[in-house]
């Protein structure tokens, strides 16, 4: 891909989501991303469904009906935009090859448990000091919990987000995607670019080691939660889809079984919503005059709005709110996303040419650069698809050396 990072080389040692997502974001900015995978098995994401069987109908059950797991659509998204090299980093020969490859790179991204790379003699101290090394882990590179493992659910729990999601009278509910992984990947990519700028833009010549803990990205987005406890003794907890200090605001049911989010807490937006509902009489109701009044009568005003939305299909609720300039959105399904004209007009979906299943629609690179075309990433590579190419053209091994590494199972 072209972009501002063209000419930058990233080595992706990660598995699952956080580290590969970080590397993938850099790739969408134009960097060359080379993924290092364990010979024979590869990234764990290759084995997570939903699956599709190449050549058969593209649905979530195709792999099962064909009698096998099929091809992972999760991998098709998270593995895109990079080259795959198989290399056993647990063996000295693999470590030597990696050090030689790293000498040609700018950024290394990994998410092994702290100390693992050092045991393999490929930690930051073993590599070129010009490298920017992004280290993603559950609890960070130091501290009492550093050696503990964990996945997304641990991150949102330890970081304080899990306790805020859901309804107050029910158990906490996870966010619908692996949010701590993706957040950490975004924060880590931003930090890597900052370190790269310091090295090259300011010409310090020095790389950096970025310590990105999964729980830390969640902790960073907790809004006022921590100072409110420290200053006021408030322990923030679950509020559902409403807010105690703002109304009307909720995900309201519609007549066709969908949900529409309306945000009309401010006095101006509430007045507009009353116009959309043809209920301007509510503006003269003392319970709803100002924001504080509506917050004090949260249930009453939200019930009135819900009765209105329940009488109409979602698209009509949205149309009336848009006409009155009320912030509104229907809770979209994947089918809604594919059918939406705005998403189509902005090019938010791109066709990725996957080497296994062919053309497949995926979310486009984000964000975009104004005035430049949206370029679809390359498809997620087959396991080890680029091993010989990288070893030959970048590391500089000859055909006999590459053949020996294959024979010995190092690659």
N, C-alpha and C positions, 0 to 999 in steps of 0.2 A: 504493500500500500504506500501511497504518497502521503506526505504530511510533514509537520514541523519536526518530527523525530526521525525523519528519514536519515539513514546512516548510523543510527544508534542501534546497538545490538543488545538484546536482553536474553538472559538464560533463565528459563523457568524450571526450577527444581520442585515446584509445588505439586500437591495432589489435592483432590476435592475442589474447593471453590476459592477461598480467600486469595492465596498466592497466585494461582493461575488467572483469576479475575484481574488482579493487579497487573500482571504481565499482559493480559489481553487488552486492557485499557491503553497501555503504552503502545501496543501493536496497532490499535485503532488510530493512534496519533502518528503512525508511520514507522515505528521501530520494527526491526527484524526480531522476531521472537522465536527462540529455539527451545523446545521443550525436551527435558531430559527425563526419560521414563525407564522403569525397571524392565529388563528384557523378559519377555514371556507374558507379563501381566499388564504392565502399563498403569496408567492413572486409574484410580478407583472409580472415577466418573464413567469410565467406559462400561461399567457393569451395573449402573443404576438406570432404571426405567423412567418413563415409559419407553417401550421398545417398538421398533418397526422392522419388518422383514423386507430387505431390499427386493424390489420387483413385485411386491404384493401391495394391497391397499394400505395407505398410510393412516392407520388408526392405532389406538393404544393397545389393542389386543392382537395385532397382527402377529407379533412374535410368538405369543402363546398359542394361537391357533395353528401356527406352522410347526409347533413342536420344539421350539427353542427360544432362547431369550431375545434373539434378534439384535438390532442395532440401537444403541442408546440415543434418544433424542436429546437427553440432558447433555451428553457428551458432544453432540452435534453443535450445541450452542456454546458450551463452556470451553470446548477444545479448538474453536475456530481461530483463524488468524495466526497460526504458528506452524513451525516445522517440528517433526517428531524424530528424536534420536534416542535409541535404546542404549543405555550405559549402566553397568552395575557399579554403583558408587561404593559398594561395600568391599570391593576388591582393589588392591593396590594398582593394578593395571588400569582399571576404570577411573580411579582417582587421578592418575597421571594424565590420562586423556582429558579429564575435566579441567585440570589446571592449565593445560595447554589451550583448551578452548576458551577458558575464562580470561586468558591473557589477551584475547581478541575482543572481549566484550566490554560493555559499559555498565550494565546493571545485572545483578544476580538477584532473583527472588526465590525465597525458600520458606517452607513452613514445617520443617522437622522440629522435634522437641529440642529445646536449648541444649547445646553440647554435642548434638549428633554430628554436625559438620566437623567439629573439632576432632571427634573420635576418628573421622575419616580423613583427617588431614587436609580438608578443603574449607576450613573456616576462614573468616576474613583475614586473620593473621597469616594464613598460608597463601593468600592470593595477592594480586597486584593492588597496591594501596590506592590506585586511581579508581578502583571499582566502587560503585554504589551498591551495597549489599542490603537488601530488604529482608528482614527476618520477621516473619509472622508466626505467632504462637498463641496458645490459649491465654497464658498469664504473663507473658513477657519474658525477657532474657535473664532477669534477676528477680530477687524476692523469694519469700518462703515457698510460694506455689509454683515457681518457675518450671519445675520438672513435671508438674501435673499435666496430663493431657485433657482433651475436651473438644467438643464440637459446638455448633451454633447455639444449641439450647443452653449449654453451660455459659456461653458468652452473654446471652440476653438475660440469664438468671443472675449471674455474678455482677454484671454491669448495671443492674437495677431496672431494666426495661420490662422484664417478664411480669414483675409485680404491678405494672401500670396498665397492662393490656387485658381487656375483658371487662366483666361486670362485677360490681362490688360484692354481690352475693353468690358469686360462682368462682371456681378455681381460675388462676391465671391462664391465659390463652396465648400461644405463640403467634408471632406474626406469620402471615401466609407463605413467606419465602425465607430463606436462610439469611436473615438480615444482618447479623453480626459479621458473617463472612463477606458479604458484599460491601458493607460499610467499611470494614477494615481494608478491603482491596482498594476502595476509592481513596481513603486517607493515605494508604501506603503509596499509591501511585503519585499522589500529589507531593508527598514528602520526597519521593525519589526524584521527581522533576526539580524540586527545590535544590536537592543535593547536586544534581547534574548541572544546574545553572551556576551554583557556587563554584563547582569545579571548572567548568568551561567558560561560562559567561564572565566570571570574575577572575578566571585564570589562576585559581589557587593550585590546580593540579592534584588536589586531594579529593578522594572519594569520601564516603561516609557509610556508617552502619545505621540502618533505620530499624528501630525496635517497635513493632506494631503488635499489640496484644488484642485478641478478639474482644475481650470484655472492655478494653479501653475505648474502642470506637463507640460502643454503646454508652459508656459512661459520659463520653463527650457530648452526646446529644440529649442529655436529660433535662434541658431547659433550666427552669428555676428550682428543680427538685432539691438539690443539695444546699444552696444558700437559704432556702426556706426552712430546711431542718435546722441548719446551724444558727440562724438568726431568730426564727420564730417557733421552733420545735414542731413544725408541721411534717408529718410523715405522709407523703403523697401516696395514693393508692389508686385502685381501679375506679374509673368513672363511666365505663361503657362508652357509648357513642355521643353522650352529652357532656357538657362542661358545667360545673357548678356556678361558674361566674359569667356564663353567656347563654342567651336563649333568644329566639329559637335556633337550635342547631341539633341535627340528628340525621340518621339515615332512615328516611321515611318510606313506608311501604306504599306501593302503587297498586292499581287495580289489576294489572297484568302480572303480578307476582315478582316484580323487580323492586329495587330499593334506590331511592333518590336522595343524595346528600344535599341538603340546603343549609347554607351558612348565612344567617340573617341576624346576628347578635347585635350589630351596631344599630343605632337609632335610624340612620338613613336606610340601611338595608331592610330593616323591619318595615319601614314605611313602604318601601317598594314591594316587599312580599305581600303586604296587606292589599296593595293594588292588584297584584297578580292573582290573589285569591278572591278578589272582589269583596274584601272584608275590611274596608277602611273604617268601619265602626270600631274596630279593635284599637285604633289610635286614640280613641276617647275613653278607653277602659283604663281606669286608674291602676289596675294591676300590671298594665303593659306599657305605661307611658315612657319610662326610661329603661336603660339596660339593667340597672340594679333592680328595678321593679320586676322586670321579666325574669331575671335570675332568681328572684325570691319566689316567683310563681312559675318555676321551670316546667313542672308537670302539666299545669293548665295550658300554657301556650303551646307546648310541644304536642299535646293531645289535639288541640284545635288544628294545627298544621297537619298532623297525621291523618285526621279525618278528611281533610281536603285532598291530600295526595292519594288516599285510598279510594277516592271516587273517580280517579282518572288514570289512564295508562301512563307509564313513565315518560314516554316521549312528549306527551301533552303537558305534563307537569314541568318538564324541562323547557319546553317552548314558551310557556307562559312566564316562567321565571326569567328566561333569557330576554324576553320582550320587555320585562320590567327592570332589567339590569340587576337581577339578584344572583349572587354566586351559587351555582348549581352544577351537579354532575350526576349522571346515573352510574351506579356501580356496574362497570362494564365486565362482561365475560370475554373470553377469547373470541367468541363469535362476534360480539359487538365490536371489538377492536378491528377485526378483519373487515367489517362492513362499514366502518365509520369514514365518511368522506374527508374529514379534517386530517385524520391520521394518514389517509392515502395521499392527500394533497401535499403534506409535508414530507412524505417519503420515510415515514417512521418504520416501515417494514421493507426489508430488502430480500432479494433472492440470493441465497448462498449456494454455490455449486459444491455440494458435498461429494467427496470421492467415493462414498459407499452408496448413498441413496439418491444422488443427483440433486436437482434443484429443490431447495426447501426454503420456505418463508421463515424469516427470523426477525427479531428486533434489530433496527439499524444501529450503527455506531452512534454514540451520544457523548457529549453534546456535539453540535455541528459548527463548522467555521463558515460564517456568512460569506456568500459569494463563491464558495467552492462546492463541487458536486459531492454527493454522498456516495462513497465507494463501499461496496459490499466486501466484507472480509473473505479471505480464502476459507474453504471448508476445513473442518476438523480433520487432521491427518490420520491416516492409518498408522498403527503402532510401528514405529521404526521406519516410517516411509522415507525419511531423509537421512538416515544414518550414514550410509556410504557417501552421499554427497557432502555432508558436513565434515566427515572425517577426512575426506580427500581434499576438498576445496578450502576449508578453513583451518583444520588442524594440521594438514599437510602430510597425512599418512599415505604410503603407497599401497598398491593393490595387495601385495603380499602381507603387509602389516594388518590391513583391514580384514583379510581372509583369516588370519591367525586369531584375531580378536573374536570373529564370528565363531570359529571352531572351538575356542576356549570358553564361549558363553559370556564373554565380557560385554559384548554388544548383541 
